[in-house]
Amino acid sequence: MRIATWNINSVRLRLPLVRRLIKAEEPDVLCFQEIKCQTDQFPSRELEKDGYPHQIVNGQKSYNGVAIVSKVPLHEVDIREFCAMGDARHVSAIVEAPGGAFRLHNFYVPSGGDEPDPGANPKFRHKLDFLGEMRDWFGDPAFEAGQVIVGDFNIAPHENDVWSHTQLLKVVSHTPVETDALEAIRAARDWADLLRLHVPVTEKVYSWWSYRARDWSQSDRGRRLDHIWSTPELASRCTGATIVRAARGWTDKPSDHVPVIATLG
């Protein structure tokens, strides 16, 4: 069971890139963030023809939006609203997997704007509130086992998840208040960071590069903002995880994020 997560930054605009990923990596389940379309505008027929007939879409006009498309059945759909903002930032479902079913959550955590001050920046306050709601929700007994969470968390938690730990300590996505909040979420259920099970924390690895860089690969000033976590018993089934770095260069108009893929045996 190969699970991919990708902040696609407009699924309709970048459908050819989605198809390239499908051909190259053959994921069983694809989770998208920032689809940037309403639910009825999602390219459902196209992706069904590509082999993903099981689909759940939580769309929003021009902004946000998340979706799960799958080769295998999806059941017991749930969509949760955070912070009473009306944003489309979450969807989940039970996934039928060969090794046993699990609930898959797809999140798009708010980016937080530019200023890491919750008093001066409402977007940063929103981000911290969103993370707080996630932490509290994960205290529910339902999260003890059988759960996978994926998505664009908009936080690079470790020193080697950013190109320069010291230079980014005051930059949104790597500030201590954010990384501490994400660690509190992880510790709430002892979530396993599936990529870091297979890529040592001593190794720098990124899933996002700014559009501002003239040559993103040469400058390589990236951040690991996209994640796949699971409850501990599912982590023991994880046989591999990778970031599809090459996807950032598949076109001259890519998403600024690349896919992350984990395999559950």
ROKOL-460588 format. One record per residue (C-alpha): x, y, z; residue in three letters. Coordinates in steps of 0.001 Angstrom, whole numbers, padded with zeros to 6 digits, always signed. Each point is the difference from the previous one (the first is absolute). Example, Ala and Ser with C-alpha at 12.3 -4.5 7.8 and 13.67 -1.06 7.14 Angstrom:
+012300-004500+007800ALA +001370+003440-000660SER 
This chain:
+000000+000000+000000MET +001725+003141-001277ARG -001351+003271+001426ILE +001009+003302-001588ALA -000606+003523+001270THR +000499+003088-002149TRP -000806+003679+000346ASN -000822+000314-003663ILE -000736+003777-000014ASN -002941-000314-002439SER -000905-003527-001040VAL -001616+001043-003278ARG +003022+002025-001099LEU +002426-002785+000901ARG -001962-003093-001000LEU +002740-000981-002514PRO +002474-000089+002911LEU -002373-002185+002005VAL -000138-002424-002906ARG +003777-000011-000234ARG +000193-000885+003689LEU -002553-002774-000459ILE +002029-001476-002836LYS +003330+000302+001800ALA -000959-001029+003544GLU -003331-001874-000275GLU -001458+001119+003340PRO -003081-001830+001232ASP -001324+003077+001794VAL +000660+003647-000853LEU -000669+002820+002461CYS -000021+003552-001332PHE +000101+003359+001753GLN -000689+003418-001491GLU -002130-001392-002788ILE -001319+003565-000455LYS -003373-000933-001421CYS -003508-000646+001179GLN -001028-003604+000519THR -001990-000211-003242ASP +002970+001396-001971GLN +002409-002724+001087PHE +001240-002100-002977PRO -001815-003109+001236SER -000648-001611-003380ARG +003587+000425-001128GLU +001406-001587+003149LEU -002563-002779-000124GLU +001232-000822-003505LYS +003534-000006+001403ASP -000984-002785+002408GLY -001263+001875+003080TYR -003775-000540+000148PRO -000308+000501+003755HIS +000106+003728+000774GLN -000735+002387+002842ILE +000235+003733-000654VAL -000350+002930+002382ASN +000352+002946-002333GLY +000027+003756+000383GLN -000138+002714-002637LYS +003470+001299-000927SER +001578-000963+003338TYR +000928-003004+002115ASN -001858-003243-000734GLY +001015-003600+000659VAL -000769-003281-001717ALA +000709-003712+000210ILE -000126-002195-003117VAL +000538-003731+000245SER +000212-003252-001902LYS -001553-001783+002992VAL -003316+000711+001735PRO -000400+002866+002458LEU -002614-000174+002770HIS -001394+002044+002900GLU +000908+003394-001387VAL +000539+002806+002500ASP +000674+003689-000610ILE +000960+002170+002961ARG -000004+003776+000173GLU +002691+001685+002081PHE -000103+003394+001703CYS -003529+000709-001283ALA +001543+001604-003089MET -001943-001864-002677GLY +003245-001100-001675ASP +000328-003320-001840ALA +003069-001376+001773ARG -000856-003561+001031HIS -001559-003206-001266VAL +000309-003594+001200SER -001214-003487-000823ALA +000556-003655+000806ILE +002344-001515-002607VAL -000295-003666-000911GLU +003605-001254+000050ALA +001393-003532-000490PRO +001640+000039+003428GLY -003139+001286+001694GLY -002189+003080-000230ALA +001006+003333+001555PHE -001371+003537+000185ARG +001847+002476-002215LEU -000132+003721+000804HIS +001047+002620-002540ASN +000878+003425+001497PHE +000916+003389-001381TYR +001287+002007+002964VAL -000094+003805-000442PRO +003281+001497-001177SER -000033+002758+002618GLY +000943+003023-002077GLY +003343+001781+000247ASP +000265+001343+003560GLU +000361-002584+002813PRO -001892+002122+002500ASP -003523-001196+000913PRO -000835+003398+001456GLY +000896+001955-003123ALA -000769-002639-002645ASN -003486-001615-000012PRO +001198-002635-002498LYS +002657-001196+002423PHE -002557-000037+002829ARG -002260-002106-002216HIS +002830-002463-000638LYS +000739-000442+003701LEU -003697-000390+000791ASP -000345-002605-002744PHE +002932-001975+001422LEU -001528+000234+003455GLY -003272-001466-001253GLU +001889-002844-001685MET +001821-000794+003260ARG -003205+000004+002020ASP -001859-002137-002530TRP +002767-002590-000049PHE -000625-000547+003698GLY -003171-001858-000999ASP +000264-003794+000604PRO -000708-000575-003700ALA +003570+001107-000717PHE +001629-002731+002079GLU +000569-002178-003077ALA -000841-000497-003655GLY +000629+003594-001085GLN +002101+001647-002712VAL +000250+003772-000361ILE +001490+001663-003073VAL +000192+003399-001553GLY +001615+003376-000213ASP +000587+000815+003668PHE +001846+003213-000950ASN +002610-000739+002673ILE +003534-001330-000397ALA +000511-001548+003447PRO +003672-001029+000117HIS +003280+001828-000569GLU +000682-002061-003111ASN -003475+000656-001393ASP +001183+003470-001029VAL +002984+001284-001937TRP +001188+002133+002947SER -001295-000573+003510HIS +001560+003174+001416THR -001159+002281-002815GLN -003589-001289+000073LEU -000661+000024+003745LEU -001943+003249-000408LYS -001637-000965-003289VAL -003545-001373-000039VAL +000013-003803-000393SER +003091-000556+002185HIS -000488+002228+003027THR +000231-001710+003413PRO -003649+000714+000812VAL -001049-001890-003140GLU +002399-002897+000317THR -000902-000367+003694ASP -003697-000028-000898ALA +000556-002691-002631LEU +002068-002062+002437GLU -002853+000233+002528ALA -002317-001397-002675ILE +002440-002806-000811ARG +000525-000893+003642ALA -003747-000065+000700ALA -000244-003391-001700ARG +003655-000864-000516ASP -000509+000507-003733TRP +002770-001449-002171ALA +001495+002273-002675ASP +000153-002614-002758LEU +002512+001801-002191LEU +002460+000326+002873ARG -000307-003731+000663LEU +001822-000483-003307HIS +001966+003242-000412VAL +002264+000702+003001PRO -000670+003245+001847VAL +003661+000877-000606THR -000736+000278-003747GLU -001404+003223-001442LYS -003132-000600-002027VAL -002654+002398-001333TYR -003428-000090-001663SER -000396+003726-000801TRP +002085+002641-001777TRP -000997+003627-000466SER -001094+001294-003379TYR +002322+002961+000623ARG +003141-002039-000625ALA +001279+000296-003555ARG +001508-003478+000173ASP -001734-001871+002801TRP +002181-003104-000350SER +003341+001788+000011GLN -000832+002310+002914SER -001849-002861+001746ASP -001500+002229+002686ARG -002834-002339+000791GLY -002200-001022+002907ARG -001779-003269+000851ARG -003577+001197+000459LEU -001848-003118-001211ASP -000386-003025+002223HIS -001396-003503+000426ILE -000460-001206+003587TRP -001605-003096+001451SER -000888-001525+003331THR +002774-002308+001287PRO -001460-003351-001002GLU -000387+001144-003615LEU +003555+001351-000036ALA +001215-003571+000396SER -001612-000697-003392ARG +001808+002864-001745CYS +002493-001539-002426THR +001164+003220-001639GLY -000483+003749-000363ALA +001366+002549-002411THR -000291+003557-001307ILE -000376+000339-003781VAL +002440+002899-000300ARG +000165-000265-003787ALA -003636+001117-000278ALA +001055+003582+000773ARG +001720+000065-003403GLY -002587-001799-002129TRP -001242+003259-001512THR +000788+003697-000009ASP -003250+000571+001949LYS +000099-002586+002795PRO -001527+000023+003434SER +002463+001317+002552ASP -000528-003283+001887HIS +000885-003531-001115VAL -001680-003302+000877PRO +000853-002065+003064VAL -000719-003736-000216ILE -000104-002701+002664ALA -000541-003723-000503THR -001903-002135+002512LEU +000448-003756-000242GLY 
